[in-house]
């Protein structure tokens, strides 16, 4: 998806994890969490655009006219608040250790999103034909799927790194005193 994500999700990235010192393992975990935050943020942006485009298509199915931007804008609060699109329920949400996304990766992912439907183009979607809207919705859905797959791969890496941290504390190889003195 991005060069950084490709590196971190490559199976060879973790081959020598047990041999790395604890500070490096923590740095890997922090780096992965930052990437996950970027993916989560952009995924939410994608979902918002999916909801807006889908809302416009539904408005038209309900008899709304093409080009009625005022009606679309009036419906935005309802469109964007119709519930969470998170799959798997509340248990599938991972609380982040840090909320800092990676700015470079976020920018790369946002460019991918803007290539599908740019934020400033959303104001004109009521002008698009139904076929263009459906095509845009399909592309947004494909991008959301790619981002979701990358997130799942990254979660596997984060889980592996966290398991190594846990193993070290459980075995006594790492101690809280060591954490506090770093």
Secondary structure as UniProt FT lines:
FT   HELIX           3..9
FT   HELIX           11..14
FT   TURN            15..16
FT   HELIX           17..19
FT   HELIX           22..61
FT   TURN            62..63
FT   TURN            66..67
FT   HELIX           69..80
FT   TURN            87..88
FT   HELIX           90..92
FT   HELIX           103..116
FT   HELIX           119..127
FT   HELIX           130..171
FT   HELIX           176..181
//
